[in-house]
Amino acid sequence: MNILAAILFLIILYSLGSALYYMYKDSGDSTRMVKSLSIRIGVSILLFVIMMAYSWFNM
């Protein structure tokens, strides 16, 4: 579980960093930043759900 959480956290950080890069590089001309932030939100929700399920079943 710890390895999965760490991997998902690294994916979240990578997505956040790529959104920052696209914000400066594209200057608002494309939707790559929005897609990157959407991926970050989705992975964050997935990580939260996995942690809640792990907590629930590991009682």
mmCIF file of the N, C-alpha and C atoms, coordinates in Angstrom:
data_MODEL
# 
_entry.id   MODEL 
# 
loop_
_atom_site.group_PDB 
_atom_site.id 
_atom_site.type_symbol 
_atom_site.label_atom_id 
_atom_site.label_alt_id 
_atom_site.label_comp_id 
_atom_site.label_asym_id 
_atom_site.label_entity_id 
_atom_site.label_seq_id 
_atom_site.pdbx_PDB_ins_code 
_atom_site.Cartn_x 
_atom_site.Cartn_y 
_atom_site.Cartn_z 
_atom_site.occupancy 
_atom_site.B_iso_or_equiv 
_atom_site.pdbx_formal_charge 
_atom_site.auth_seq_id 
_atom_site.auth_comp_id 
_atom_site.auth_asym_id 
_atom_site.auth_atom_id 
_atom_site.pdbx_PDB_model_num 
ATOM 1   N N  . MET A 1 1  ? 0.819   -1.196 0.000   1.00 0.00 ? 1  MET A N  1 
ATOM 2   C CA . MET A 1 1  ? 0.000   0.000  0.000   1.00 0.00 ? 1  MET A CA 1 
ATOM 3   C C  . MET A 1 1  ? 0.859   1.254  0.000   1.00 0.00 ? 1  MET A C  1 
ATOM 4   N N  . ASN A 1 2  ? 1.962   1.228  0.751   1.00 0.00 ? 2  ASN A N  1 
ATOM 5   C CA . ASN A 1 2  ? 2.825   2.402  0.825   1.00 0.00 ? 2  ASN A CA 1 
ATOM 6   C C  . ASN A 1 2  ? 3.478   2.709  -0.518  1.00 0.00 ? 2  ASN A C  1 
ATOM 7   N N  . ILE A 1 3  ? 3.847   1.662  -1.231  1.00 0.00 ? 3  ILE A N  1 
ATOM 8   C CA . ILE A 1 3  ? 4.487   1.869  -2.538  1.00 0.00 ? 3  ILE A CA 1 
ATOM 9   C C  . ILE A 1 3  ? 3.485   2.448  -3.530  1.00 0.00 ? 3  ILE A C  1 
ATOM 10  N N  . LEU A 1 4  ? 2.261   1.926  -3.516  1.00 0.00 ? 4  LEU A N  1 
ATOM 11  C CA . LEU A 1 4  ? 1.219   2.442  -4.406  1.00 0.00 ? 4  LEU A CA 1 
ATOM 12  C C  . LEU A 1 4  ? 0.914   3.901  -4.104  1.00 0.00 ? 4  LEU A C  1 
ATOM 13  N N  . ALA A 1 5  ? 0.825   4.252  -2.823  1.00 0.00 ? 5  ALA A N  1 
ATOM 14  C CA . ALA A 1 5  ? 0.561   5.639  -2.440  1.00 0.00 ? 5  ALA A CA 1 
ATOM 15  C C  . ALA A 1 5  ? 1.708   6.550  -2.879  1.00 0.00 ? 5  ALA A C  1 
ATOM 16  N N  . ALA A 1 6  ? 2.928   6.089  -2.730  1.00 0.00 ? 6  ALA A N  1 
ATOM 17  C CA . ALA A 1 6  ? 4.082   6.891  -3.139  1.00 0.00 ? 6  ALA A CA 1 
ATOM 18  C C  . ALA A 1 6  ? 4.104   7.091  -4.653  1.00 0.00 ? 6  ALA A C  1 
ATOM 19  N N  . ILE A 1 7  ? 3.787   6.045  -5.399  1.00 0.00 ? 7  ILE A N  1 
ATOM 20  C CA . ILE A 1 7  ? 3.766   6.157  -6.861  1.00 0.00 ? 7  ILE A CA 1 
ATOM 21  C C  . ILE A 1 7  ? 2.676   7.127  -7.308  1.00 0.00 ? 7  ILE A C  1 
ATOM 22  N N  . LEU A 1 8  ? 1.489   7.006  -6.728  1.00 0.00 ? 8  LEU A N  1 
ATOM 23  C CA . LEU A 1 8  ? 0.406   7.920  -7.085  1.00 0.00 ? 8  LEU A CA 1 
ATOM 24  C C  . LEU A 1 8  ? 0.741   9.354  -6.699  1.00 0.00 ? 8  LEU A C  1 
ATOM 25  N N  . PHE A 1 9  ? 1.400   9.535  -5.562  1.00 0.00 ? 9  PHE A N  1 
ATOM 26  C CA . PHE A 1 9  ? 1.808   10.880 -5.150  1.00 0.00 ? 9  PHE A CA 1 
ATOM 27  C C  . PHE A 1 9  ? 2.819   11.470 -6.125  1.00 0.00 ? 9  PHE A C  1 
ATOM 28  N N  . LEU A 1 10 ? 3.740   10.661 -6.603  1.00 0.00 ? 10 LEU A N  1 
ATOM 29  C CA . LEU A 1 10 ? 4.706   11.143 -7.590  1.00 0.00 ? 10 LEU A CA 1 
ATOM 30  C C  . LEU A 1 10 ? 4.027   11.499 -8.914  1.00 0.00 ? 10 LEU A C  1 
ATOM 31  N N  . ILE A 1 11 ? 3.009   10.738 -9.298  1.00 0.00 ? 11 ILE A N  1 
ATOM 32  C CA . ILE A 1 11 ? 2.248   11.058 -10.501 1.00 0.00 ? 11 ILE A CA 1 
ATOM 33  C C  . ILE A 1 11 ? 1.522   12.392 -10.324 1.00 0.00 ? 11 ILE A C  1 
ATOM 34  N N  . ILE A 1 12 ? 0.986   12.618 -9.134  1.00 0.00 ? 12 ILE A N  1 
ATOM 35  C CA . ILE A 1 12 ? 0.311   13.888 -8.851  1.00 0.00 ? 12 ILE A CA 1 
ATOM 36  C C  . ILE A 1 12 ? 1.296   15.050 -8.968  1.00 0.00 ? 12 ILE A C  1 
ATOM 37  N N  . LEU A 1 13 ? 2.478   14.901 -8.393  1.00 0.00 ? 13 LEU A N  1 
ATOM 38  C CA . LEU A 1 13 ? 3.480   15.961 -8.470  1.00 0.00 ? 13 LEU A CA 1 
ATOM 39  C C  . LEU A 1 13 ? 3.944   16.206 -9.907  1.00 0.00 ? 13 LEU A C  1 
ATOM 40  N N  . TYR A 1 14 ? 4.123   15.119 -10.667 1.00 0.00 ? 14 TYR A N  1 
ATOM 41  C CA . TYR A 1 14 ? 4.516   15.268 -12.071 1.00 0.00 ? 14 TYR A CA 1 
ATOM 42  C C  . TYR A 1 14 ? 3.445   16.014 -12.868 1.00 0.00 ? 14 TYR A C  1 
ATOM 43  N N  . SER A 1 15 ? 2.206   15.675 -12.641 1.00 0.00 ? 15 SER A N  1 
ATOM 44  C CA . SER A 1 15 ? 1.114   16.329 -13.352 1.00 0.00 ? 15 SER A CA 1 
ATOM 45  C C  . SER A 1 15 ? 1.036   17.808 -12.994 1.00 0.00 ? 15 SER A C  1 
ATOM 46  N N  . LEU A 1 16 ? 1.247   18.119 -11.733 1.00 0.00 ? 16 LEU A N  1 
ATOM 47  C CA . LEU A 1 16 ? 1.238   19.511 -11.294 1.00 0.00 ? 16 LEU A CA 1 
ATOM 48  C C  . LEU A 1 16 ? 2.393   20.284 -11.917 1.00 0.00 ? 16 LEU A C  1 
ATOM 49  N N  . GLY A 1 17 ? 3.556   19.667 -11.967 1.00 0.00 ? 17 GLY A N  1 
ATOM 50  C CA . GLY A 1 17 ? 4.710   20.305 -12.594 1.00 0.00 ? 17 GLY A CA 1 
ATOM 51  C C  . GLY A 1 17 ? 4.519   20.506 -14.087 1.00 0.00 ? 17 GLY A C  1 
ATOM 52  N N  . SER A 1 18 ? 3.925   19.534 -14.753 1.00 0.00 ? 18 SER A N  1 
ATOM 53  C CA . SER A 1 18 ? 3.699   19.696 -16.193 1.00 0.00 ? 18 SER A CA 1 
ATOM 54  C C  . SER A 1 18 ? 2.656   20.781 -16.459 1.00 0.00 ? 18 SER A C  1 
ATOM 55  N N  . ALA A 1 19 ? 1.676   20.920 -15.577 1.00 0.00 ? 19 ALA A N  1 
ATOM 56  C CA . ALA A 1 19 ? 0.697   22.003 -15.739 1.00 0.00 ? 19 ALA A CA 1 
ATOM 57  C C  . ALA A 1 19 ? 1.378   23.356 -15.598 1.00 0.00 ? 19 ALA A C  1 
ATOM 58  N N  . LEU A 1 20 ? 2.301   23.469 -14.668 1.00 0.00 ? 20 LEU A N  1 
ATOM 59  C CA . LEU A 1 20 ? 3.049   24.719 -14.502 1.00 0.00 ? 20 LEU A CA 1 
ATOM 60  C C  . LEU A 1 20 ? 3.885   25.003 -15.738 1.00 0.00 ? 20 LEU A C  1 
ATOM 61  N N  . TYR A 1 21 ? 4.530   23.979 -16.281 1.00 0.00 ? 21 TYR A N  1 
ATOM 62  C CA . TYR A 1 21 ? 5.333   24.141 -17.493 1.00 0.00 ? 21 TYR A CA 1 
ATOM 63  C C  . TYR A 1 21 ? 4.461   24.599 -18.664 1.00 0.00 ? 21 TYR A C  1 
ATOM 64  N N  . TYR A 1 22 ? 3.309   23.953 -18.843 1.00 0.00 ? 22 TYR A N  1 
ATOM 65  C CA . TYR A 1 22 ? 2.426   24.313 -19.949 1.00 0.00 ? 22 TYR A CA 1 
ATOM 66  C C  . TYR A 1 22 ? 1.842   25.711 -19.771 1.00 0.00 ? 22 TYR A C  1 
ATOM 67  N N  . MET A 1 23 ? 1.647   26.136 -18.534 1.00 0.00 ? 23 MET A N  1 
ATOM 68  C CA . MET A 1 23 ? 1.121   27.471 -18.289 1.00 0.00 ? 23 MET A CA 1 
ATOM 69  C C  . MET A 1 23 ? 2.108   28.528 -18.798 1.00 0.00 ? 23 MET A C  1 
ATOM 70  N N  . TYR A 1 24 ? 3.398   28.305 -18.559 1.00 0.00 ? 24 TYR A N  1 
ATOM 71  C CA . TYR A 1 24 ? 4.396   29.271 -19.020 1.00 0.00 ? 24 TYR A CA 1 
ATOM 72  C C  . TYR A 1 24 ? 4.708   29.120 -20.508 1.00 0.00 ? 24 TYR A C  1 
ATOM 73  N N  . LYS A 1 25 ? 4.759   27.899 -21.017 1.00 0.00 ? 25 LYS A N  1 
ATOM 74  C CA . LYS A 1 25 ? 5.158   27.671 -22.398 1.00 0.00 ? 25 LYS A CA 1 
ATOM 75  C C  . LYS A 1 25 ? 4.064   28.062 -23.392 1.00 0.00 ? 25 LYS A C  1 
ATOM 76  N N  . ASP A 1 26 ? 2.813   27.701 -23.105 1.00 0.00 ? 26 ASP A N  1 
ATOM 77  C CA . ASP A 1 26 ? 1.739   27.911 -24.067 1.00 0.00 ? 26 ASP A CA 1 
ATOM 78  C C  . ASP A 1 26 ? 1.102   29.292 -23.976 1.00 0.00 ? 26 ASP A C  1 
ATOM 79  N N  . SER A 1 27 ? 1.252   29.975 -22.888 1.00 0.00 ? 27 SER A N  1 
ATOM 80  C CA . SER A 1 27 ? 0.680   31.314 -22.677 1.00 0.00 ? 27 SER A CA 1 
ATOM 81  C C  . SER A 1 27 ? -0.826  31.350 -22.908 1.00 0.00 ? 27 SER A C  1 
ATOM 82  N N  . GLY A 1 28 ? -1.525  30.301 -22.504 1.00 0.00 ? 28 GLY A N  1 
ATOM 83  C CA . GLY A 1 28 ? -2.980  30.264 -22.601 1.00 0.00 ? 28 GLY A CA 1 
ATOM 84  C C  . GLY A 1 28 ? -3.519  29.922 -23.975 1.00 0.00 ? 28 GLY A C  1 
ATOM 85  N N  . ASP A 1 29 ? -2.672  29.434 -24.876 1.00 0.00 ? 29 ASP A N  1 
ATOM 86  C CA . ASP A 1 29 ? -3.114  29.125 -26.236 1.00 0.00 ? 29 ASP A CA 1 
ATOM 87  C C  . ASP A 1 29 ? -3.645  27.708 -26.406 1.00 0.00 ? 29 ASP A C  1 
ATOM 88  N N  . SER A 1 30 ? -3.414  26.818 -25.451 1.00 0.00 ? 30 SER A N  1 
ATOM 89  C CA . SER A 1 30 ? -3.870  25.442 -25.618 1.00 0.00 ? 30 SER A CA 1 
ATOM 90  C C  . SER A 1 30 ? -4.531  24.952 -24.329 1.00 0.00 ? 30 SER A C  1 
ATOM 91  N N  . THR A 1 31 ? -5.045  23.740 -24.402 1.00 0.00 ? 31 THR A N  1 
ATOM 92  C CA . THR A 1 31 ? -5.744  23.163 -23.253 1.00 0.00 ? 31 THR A CA 1 
ATOM 93  C C  . THR A 1 31 ? -4.900  22.122 -22.528 1.00 0.00 ? 31 THR A C  1 
ATOM 94  N N  . ARG A 1 32 ? -3.599  22.079 -22.817 1.00 0.00 ? 32 ARG A N  1 
ATOM 95  C CA . ARG A 1 32 ? -2.749  21.065 -22.185 1.00 0.00 ? 32 ARG A CA 1 
ATOM 96  C C  . ARG A 1 32 ? -2.665  21.269 -20.673 1.00 0.00 ? 32 ARG A C  1 
ATOM 97  N N  . MET A 1 33 ? -2.671  22.515 -20.216 1.00 0.00 ? 33 MET A N  1 
ATOM 98  C CA . MET A 1 33 ? -2.617  22.775 -18.784 1.00 0.00 ? 33 MET A CA 1 
ATOM 99  C C  . MET A 1 33 ? -3.883  22.261 -18.100 1.00 0.00 ? 33 MET A C  1 
ATOM 100 N N  . VAL A 1 34 ? -5.032  22.490 -18.717 1.00 0.00 ? 34 VAL A N  1 
ATOM 101 C CA . VAL A 1 34 ? -6.296  22.036 -18.147 1.00 0.00 ? 34 VAL A CA 1 
ATOM 102 C C  . VAL A 1 34 ? -6.341  20.518 -18.095 1.00 0.00 ? 34 VAL A C  1 
ATOM 103 N N  . LYS A 1 35 ? -5.870  19.858 -19.135 1.00 0.00 ? 35 LYS A N  1 
ATOM 104 C CA . LYS A 1 35 ? -5.840  18.394 -19.139 1.00 0.00 ? 35 LYS A CA 1 
ATOM 105 C C  . LYS A 1 35 ? -4.920  17.855 -18.057 1.00 0.00 ? 35 LYS A C  1 
ATOM 106 N N  . SER A 1 36 ? -3.779  18.501 -17.880 1.00 0.00 ? 36 SER A N  1 
ATOM 107 C CA . SER A 1 36 ? -2.841  18.063 -16.860 1.00 0.00 ? 36 SER A CA 1 
ATOM 108 C C  . SER A 1 36 ? -3.420  18.232 -15.461 1.00 0.00 ? 36 SER A C  1 
ATOM 109 N N  . LEU A 1 37 ? -4.089  19.334 -15.219 1.00 0.00 ? 37 LEU A N  1 
ATOM 110 C CA . LEU A 1 37 ? -4.709  19.552 -13.914 1.00 0.00 ? 37 LEU A CA 1 
ATOM 111 C C  . LEU A 1 37 ? -5.893  18.609 -13.690 1.00 0.00 ? 37 LEU A C  1 
ATOM 112 N N  . SER A 1 38 ? -6.598  18.273 -14.754 1.00 0.00 ? 38 SER A N  1 
ATOM 113 C CA . SER A 1 38 ? -7.695  17.310 -14.636 1.00 0.00 ? 38 SER A CA 1 
ATOM 114 C C  . SER A 1 38 ? -7.170  15.929 -14.264 1.00 0.00 ? 38 SER A C  1 
ATOM 115 N N  . ILE A 1 39 ? -6.050  15.550 -14.844 1.00 0.00 ? 39 ILE A N  1 
ATOM 116 C CA . ILE A 1 39 ? -5.417  14.282 -14.488 1.00 0.00 ? 39 ILE A CA 1 
ATOM 117 C C  . ILE A 1 39 ? -4.998  14.305 -13.026 1.00 0.00 ? 39 ILE A C  1 
ATOM 118 N N  . ARG A 1 40 ? -4.452  15.424 -12.581 1.00 0.00 ? 40 ARG A N  1 
ATOM 119 C CA . ARG A 1 40 ? -4.036  15.544 -11.183 1.00 0.00 ? 40 ARG A CA 1 
ATOM 120 C C  . ARG A 1 40 ? -5.219  15.375 -10.241 1.00 0.00 ? 40 ARG A C  1 
ATOM 121 N N  . ILE A 1 41 ? -6.325  15.992 -10.566 1.00 0.00 ? 41 ILE A N  1 
ATOM 122 C CA . ILE A 1 41 ? -7.516  15.883 -9.725  1.00 0.00 ? 41 ILE A CA 1 
ATOM 123 C C  . ILE A 1 41 ? -8.023  14.437 -9.706  1.00 0.00 ? 41 ILE A C  1 
ATOM 124 N N  . GLY A 1 42 ? -8.055  13.806 -10.872 1.00 0.00 ? 42 GLY A N  1 
ATOM 125 C CA . GLY A 1 42 ? -8.513  12.421 -10.943 1.00 0.00 ? 42 GLY A CA 1 
ATOM 126 C C  . GLY A 1 42 ? -7.638  11.474 -10.144 1.00 0.00 ? 42 GLY A C  1 
ATOM 127 N N  . VAL A 1 43 ? -6.326  11.631 -10.251 1.00 0.00 ? 43 VAL A N  1 
ATOM 128 C CA . VAL A 1 43 ? -5.411  10.763 -9.513  1.00 0.00 ? 43 VAL A CA 1 
ATOM 129 C C  . VAL A 1 43 ? -5.501  11.049 -8.015  1.00 0.00 ? 43 VAL A C  1 
ATOM 130 N N  . SER A 1 44 ? -5.703  12.300 -7.636  1.00 0.00 ? 44 SER A N  1 
ATOM 131 C CA . SER A 1 44 ? -5.858  12.643 -6.222  1.00 0.00 ? 44 SER A CA 1 
ATOM 132 C C  . SER A 1 44 ? -7.110  11.998 -5.636  1.00 0.00 ? 44 SER A C  1 
ATOM 133 N N  . ILE A 1 45 ? -8.195  12.042 -6.370  1.00 0.00 ? 45 ILE A N  1 
ATOM 134 C CA . ILE A 1 45 ? -9.428  11.391 -5.906  1.00 0.00 ? 45 ILE A CA 1 
ATOM 135 C C  . ILE A 1 45 ? -9.233  9.884  -5.826  1.00 0.00 ? 45 ILE A C  1 
ATOM 136 N N  . LEU A 1 46 ? -8.572  9.309  -6.823  1.00 0.00 ? 46 LEU A N  1 
ATOM 137 C CA . LEU A 1 46 ? -8.286  7.872  -6.804  1.00 0.00 ? 46 LEU A CA 1 
ATOM 138 C C  . LEU A 1 46 ? -7.455  7.497  -5.586  1.00 0.00 ? 46 LEU A C  1 
ATOM 139 N N  . LEU A 1 47 ? -6.419  8.275  -5.282  1.00 0.00 ? 47 LEU A N  1 
ATOM 140 C CA . LEU A 1 47 ? -5.585  8.012  -4.117  1.00 0.00 ? 47 LEU A CA 1 
ATOM 141 C C  . LEU A 1 47 ? -6.403  8.104  -2.831  1.00 0.00 ? 47 LEU A C  1 
ATOM 142 N N  . PHE A 1 48 ? -7.280  9.093  -2.738  1.00 0.00 ? 48 PHE A N  1 
ATOM 143 C CA . PHE A 1 48 ? -8.124  9.240  -1.558  1.00 0.00 ? 48 PHE A CA 1 
ATOM 144 C C  . PHE A 1 48 ? -9.055  8.044  -1.398  1.00 0.00 ? 48 PHE A C  1 
ATOM 145 N N  . VAL A 1 49 ? -9.675  7.607  -2.485  1.00 0.00 ? 49 VAL A N  1 
ATOM 146 C CA . VAL A 1 49 ? -10.590 6.466  -2.419  1.00 0.00 ? 49 VAL A CA 1 
ATOM 147 C C  . VAL A 1 49 ? -9.846  5.188  -2.037  1.00 0.00 ? 49 VAL A C  1 
ATOM 148 N N  . ILE A 1 50 ? -8.677  4.987  -2.589  1.00 0.00 ? 50 ILE A N  1 
ATOM 149 C CA . ILE A 1 50 ? -7.886  3.800  -2.259  1.00 0.00 ? 50 ILE A CA 1 
ATOM 150 C C  . ILE A 1 50 ? -7.490  3.816  -0.793  1.00 0.00 ? 50 ILE A C  1 
ATOM 151 N N  . MET A 1 51 ? -7.088  4.968  -0.281  1.00 0.00 ? 51 MET A N  1 
ATOM 152 C CA . MET A 1 51 ? -6.698  5.061  1.122   1.00 0.00 ? 51 MET A CA 1 
ATOM 153 C C  . MET A 1 51 ? -7.893  4.852  2.050   1.00 0.00 ? 51 MET A C  1 
ATOM 154 N N  . MET A 1 52 ? -9.051  5.358  1.665   1.00 0.00 ? 52 MET A N  1 
ATOM 155 C CA . MET A 1 52 ? -10.253 5.147  2.473   1.00 0.00 ? 52 MET A CA 1 
ATOM 156 C C  . MET A 1 52 ? -10.662 3.672  2.461   1.00 0.00 ? 52 MET A C  1 
ATOM 157 N N  . ALA A 1 53 ? -10.591 3.025  1.307   1.00 0.00 ? 53 ALA A N  1 
ATOM 158 C CA . ALA A 1 53 ? -10.933 1.605  1.218   1.00 0.00 ? 53 ALA A CA 1 
ATOM 159 C C  . ALA A 1 53 ? -9.945  0.764  2.016   1.00 0.00 ? 53 ALA A C  1 
ATOM 160 N N  . TYR A 1 54 ? -8.680  1.103  1.922   1.00 0.00 ? 54 TYR A N  1 
ATOM 161 C CA . TYR A 1 54 ? -7.667  0.375  2.698   1.00 0.00 ? 54 TYR A CA 1 
ATOM 162 C C  . TYR A 1 54 ? -7.922  0.533  4.187   1.00 0.00 ? 54 TYR A C  1 
ATOM 163 N N  . SER A 1 55 ? -8.266  1.732  4.602   1.00 0.00 ? 55 SER A N  1 
ATOM 164 C CA . SER A 1 55 ? -8.570  1.986  6.006   1.00 0.00 ? 55 SER A CA 1 
ATOM 165 C C  . SER A 1 55 ? -9.821  1.227  6.439   1.00 0.00 ? 55 SER A C  1 
ATOM 166 N N  . TRP A 1 56 ? -10.800 1.174  5.594   1.00 0.00 ? 56 TRP A N  1 
ATOM 167 C CA . TRP A 1 56 ? -12.070 0.511  5.920   1.00 0.00 ? 56 TRP A CA 1 
ATOM 168 C C  . TRP A 1 56 ? -11.885 -1.005 6.052   1.00 0.00 ? 56 TRP A C  1 
ATOM 169 N N  . PHE A 1 57 ? -11.165 -1.597 5.116   1.00 0.00 ? 57 PHE A N  1 
ATOM 170 C CA . PHE A 1 57 ? -11.008 -3.050 5.115   1.00 0.00 ? 57 PHE A CA 1 
ATOM 171 C C  . PHE A 1 57 ? -9.907  -3.528 6.051   1.00 0.00 ? 57 PHE A C  1 
ATOM 172 N N  . ASN A 1 58 ? -9.088  -2.625 6.515   1.00 0.00 ? 58 ASN A N  1 
ATOM 173 C CA . ASN A 1 58 ? -7.971  -3.011 7.380   1.00 0.00 ? 58 ASN A CA 1 
ATOM 174 C C  . ASN A 1 58 ? -8.296  -2.795 8.856   1.00 0.00 ? 58 ASN A C  1 
ATOM 175 N N  . MET A 1 59 ? -9.544  -2.645 9.186   1.00 0.00 ? 59 MET A N  1 
ATOM 176 C CA . MET A 1 59 ? -9.922  -2.430 10.578  1.00 0.00 ? 59 MET A CA 1 
ATOM 177 C C  . MET A 1 59 ? -9.703  -3.708 11.299  1.00 0.00 ? 59 MET A C  1 
# 
